[in-house]
Amino acid sequence: MVVLAAEDGTRISYLLITKSAAPKYTVIGFPGGGGVFNAREENGEIRFASGGNFVVRTRDMMVDDEFAMALTDATSITERMSRIVADLKQRFPATRIYLMSTSLGTIDSANLSLSLGNQISGAIHTSSMSRLAAFPFDKTVVRQLLVHHLNDGCHVTSYGAAKYTAEKYGIKLITITGGIGLGDPCEPFGHHGYAGKERETIDAIKAWIREG
């Protein structure tokens, strides 16, 4: 676990997971919902929240010899995320950094993809909020990816809105089908969180990153 200080003296923490001393890519992930990850050490053990969230629970699928992952709280505050980006670049000077979030967190991943500029290489928005259709993606300078389940039943993250956004701005859309569609349609253990299709979804995201 890494703890940094923001300019206002508050604590910025993130959990760094890596198998390589020099990963080619580093994905900064943050959960949707309340956006709280809260990486911390308690009694000598690393603890965190949002363990069931798609971005958090697939962390071991993301990390390999090329990919590292840094998990942190969701935020649209540029200075806070910029501190994490700078720390990662100090550790891994050649790494390419991508943001990834899901559901409500995609508002933050979109905002940061604009405000961070070329500090990062791109942003991945999974199960994105429908209101991103009005976000000015045409003003961003980094790669953008939308990932959505065809049958996402959450009323604020419709597949139709993701498809419209992709077509409007020329953003690639990865469409996932199949898997498990039980339970609350806005919770992470159904189509909204790619239940039963986690590996396929993460592999598709990693393939897109490598294309860049």
Secondary structure, DSSP 8 states (H G I E B T S, - for coil): -EEEE-TTS-EEEEEEE-S-SS-SEEEEEE-STT-----EEETTEEE-S-TTSHHHHTHHHH-SSSEEEEEE-----HHHHHHHHHHHHHH-TT-EEEEEEETTHHHHHHHHHHHSGGGSSEEEEES--GGGGGS-GGG--SEEEEEEETT---TTS-HHHHHHHHHHHT-EEEEE--S---S-TTSTTSGGGTTT-HHHHHHHHHHHHHH-
